[in-house]
Amino acid sequence: DIIPQPLLDQYLSMTDPARAQTVDTEIAKHCAYSLPGVALTLGRQNWHCLKDTYETLASDVQWKVRRTLAFSIHELAVILGDQLTAADLVPIFNGFLKDLDEVRIGVLKHLYDFLKLLHADKRREYLYQLQEFVVTDNSRNWRFRYELAEQLILILELYNPNDVYDYLRHIALTLCSDKVSEVRWISFKLVGAILQKFYANNANALGLNFINELVVRFRHCSKWVGRQAFAFICQVG
């Protein structure tokens, strides 16, 4: 009743691989781009009409199609709500995490927006996977690591101090020693945000342990760049 059935059928048929080869090689990408709008129009109660199409697009051989979906999966999660997101989007999201960097960056840029929509227990499962974002197909792709540091500053609020200490702290220390200065600069802000997280939540022991680790790792570093990093961390803190 929301949109004419023939129009919906026409849209759904656009994901047919044979159609893409004979009509327009970009048609699947355009279909992926407009899918959140179609889902919003239909409403979450009619998601079953689009579910198979979404899964087909998410496994398309063209990485540009998967990349388009990766950039909008957080918007689709808002439309569908937590239950449908957990059931139907999380498996797709997990697949994007293991995809090419060109696809992973779409997930990474809106990582906080997606994780905050998940239940705490489901969200906690991703603590183990965040470390994987440090490794990229091309080590020269420093903007990927920069984006990770920016997202982690936001993500800190989603986890308790112990989880931050056990998982996110290691990533922050790795990024603080990055070869690219832009990545190091944003990582110093991340370290400052982690310390603020500890002390704002009365996790003073964790904060002190982290400070001692920073002193050993950077203050007493044999290289000047490490000692410089310590000075900038102090400035941010």
C-alpha positions in Angstrom: 0.0 0.0 0.0 3.0 2.3 0.4 4.4 2.2 -3.1 3.1 0.4 -6.2 4.1 -3.3 -6.3 5.3 -3.1 -9.9 7.7 -0.2 -8.9 9.1 -2.3 -6.0 9.5 -5.3 -8.2 11.4 -3.2 -10.8 13.7 -2.0 -8.0 14.3 -5.5 -6.6 15.1 -6.8 -10.1 17.9 -4.4 -10.5 20.2 -6.6 -8.4 20.0 -9.4 -10.9 23.6 -10.0 -12.0 22.5 -10.8 -15.6 20.7 -7.4 -15.7 23.9 -5.6 -14.6 25.9 -7.3 -17.4 23.4 -6.5 -20.2 21.9 -3.2 -19.1 24.3 -1.2 -16.9 27.3 -2.3 -14.9 26.7 0.5 -12.4 23.1 -0.4 -11.8 23.8 -2.5 -8.7 25.8 0.5 -7.2 22.9 2.9 -7.8 20.6 0.3 -6.2 22.8 0.0 -3.2 23.0 3.8 -2.8 19.2 4.2 -2.7 18.5 1.2 -0.5 18.3 3.1 2.8 15.8 5.5 1.3 13.7 2.6 0.0 13.9 0.9 3.5 12.8 4.2 5.2 9.9 4.5 2.8 8.7 0.9 3.3 9.2 1.0 7.1 10.8 -1.7 9.3 7.6 -3.8 9.2 8.2 -4.4 5.5 12.0 -5.1 5.7 11.3 -8.7 4.7 10.7 -7.3 1.1 14.2 -5.9 1.0 16.2 -8.4 3.1 17.2 -10.8 0.3 18.1 -7.9 -2.0 20.3 -6.3 0.6 22.1 -9.6 1.2 22.6 -10.0 -2.6 24.1 -6.5 -2.8 26.3 -7.1 0.2 27.9 -10.1 -1.5 28.2 -8.4 -4.9 31.5 -9.1 -6.7 32.0 -5.3 -7.3 33.7 -3.8 -4.3 32.2 -0.4 -5.1 28.7 -1.9 -4.4 29.8 -3.3 -1.1 31.6 -0.1 -0.2 28.4 1.9 -0.8 26.5 -0.4 1.6 29.3 -0.2 4.2 29.0 3.6 4.2 25.3 3.5 4.9 24.8 0.4 7.2 24.6 2.6 10.3 21.7 4.6 8.7 19.9 1.4 7.9 20.4 0.2 11.5 18.6 3.3 12.7 15.7 2.6 10.4 15.4 -1.1 11.3 15.9 -0.9 15.1 18.0 -3.0 17.4 16.3 -6.4 16.9 16.4 -6.5 13.1 19.9 -4.9 13.2 21.2 -7.7 15.4 19.5 -10.4 13.3 20.1 -9.2 9.8 22.7 -6.4 9.7 25.3 -7.6 12.2 26.3 -10.6 10.0 26.7 -8.2 7.0 28.6 -5.8 9.2 31.0 -8.6 10.2 31.6 -9.5 6.6 32.5 -5.9 5.8 35.0 -5.9 8.6 37.0 -8.6 6.8 36.6 -7.0 3.3 39.0 -4.9 1.3 40.2 -1.6 2.9 38.0 0.3 0.4 35.0 -1.4 2.0 36.3 -1.4 5.6 36.7 2.3 5.6 33.0 2.7 5.1 32.4 0.7 8.3 35.2 2.5 10.1 34.0 6.0 9.4 30.7 5.3 11.2 31.9 2.6 13.6 30.7 4.6 16.7 27.3 5.3 15.1 26.7 1.5 14.5 28.1 0.2 17.8 26.0 2.5 19.9 22.9 1.0 18.4 23.8 -2.5 19.6 23.0 -4.0 23.0 25.9 -3.9 25.4 26.6 -7.7 25.2 26.7 -7.7 21.4 28.8 -4.5 21.4 31.3 -6.0 23.7 32.1 -8.7 21.1 33.7 -6.1 18.9 36.3 -5.2 21.5 38.4 -8.2 20.2 38.1 -7.0 16.6 39.0 -3.4 16.9 42.7 -4.3 16.9 42.3 -5.6 13.4 41.7 -2.1 12.1 45.3 -1.2 12.9 46.4 -3.6 10.1 45.6 -2.4 6.5 46.2 -3.9 3.0 48.5 -1.0 2.3 50.6 0.3 5.3 50.9 3.7 3.5 47.1 4.1 4.0 47.7 6.3 7.1 44.3 7.9 6.9 42.7 4.6 7.9 44.7 4.6 11.2 43.8 8.3 11.7 40.1 7.5 11.3 40.5 4.6 13.7 41.9 7.0 16.4 39.1 9.5 15.8 36.4 6.8 16.2 38.0 5.4 19.3 37.8 8.8 21.0 34.0 8.5 20.5 33.8 4.8 21.2 35.3 5.2 24.7 31.9 6.2 26.1 30.4 2.8 25.1 32.7 0.7 27.2 33.6 0.5 30.9 37.1 1.5 32.2 38.2 -2.1 32.5 37.4 -2.9 28.9 39.1 0.3 27.8 42.2 -0.7 29.8 42.3 -4.3 28.5 41.6 -3.6 24.8 41.6 0.0 23.7 44.7 1.0 25.6 46.9 -1.3 23.5 45.6 0.1 20.3 46.2 3.7 21.5 49.8 2.9 22.4 50.4 1.4 19.0 49.0 4.4 17.2 51.1 6.8 19.3 54.1 5.2 17.8 52.9 5.4 14.2 55.3 6.5 11.5 53.0 9.2 10.3 52.9 12.4 12.5 49.2 13.1 11.8 48.3 9.7 13.2 50.4 10.3 16.3 48.8 13.7 16.9 45.3 12.4 17.0 46.5 9.4 19.0 47.8 11.7 21.7 44.3 13.1 22.0 43.0 9.5 22.3 45.4 8.8 25.2 44.2 12.0 26.9 40.6 10.9 26.5 41.4 7.5 27.9 43.0 9.0 31.0 39.9 11.3 31.4 37.7 8.2 31.1 39.5 6.5 33.9 39.5 9.4 36.4 35.9 10.4 35.6 34.8 6.9 36.5 37.0 6.8 39.7 39.2 4.1 38.1 42.3 5.8 39.6 44.4 2.6 39.8 43.9 2.0 36.1 44.8 5.6 35.4 48.0 5.4 37.4 49.0 2.2 35.7 48.5 3.7 32.4 50.5 6.8 33.3 53.4 4.6 34.5 53.3 2.8 31.2 53.4 6.0 29.3 56.4 7.2 31.4 58.3 3.9 30.7 57.4 3.8 27.0 57.8 7.4 26.0 59.4 9.5 28.8 62.4 7.2 29.0 62.4 6.4 25.3 65.9 6.3 23.7 64.6 8.1 20.6 63.7 11.8 20.7 60.4 11.3 18.9 59.2 9.1 21.8 60.2 11.8 24.4 58.5 14.4 22.2 55.4 12.2 22.2 55.4 12.2 26.0 55.5 16.0 26.1 52.6 16.3 23.7 50.6 13.7 25.7 51.1 15.8 28.9 50.0 18.9 27.0 46.8 17.2 25.9 46.1 15.6 29.3 
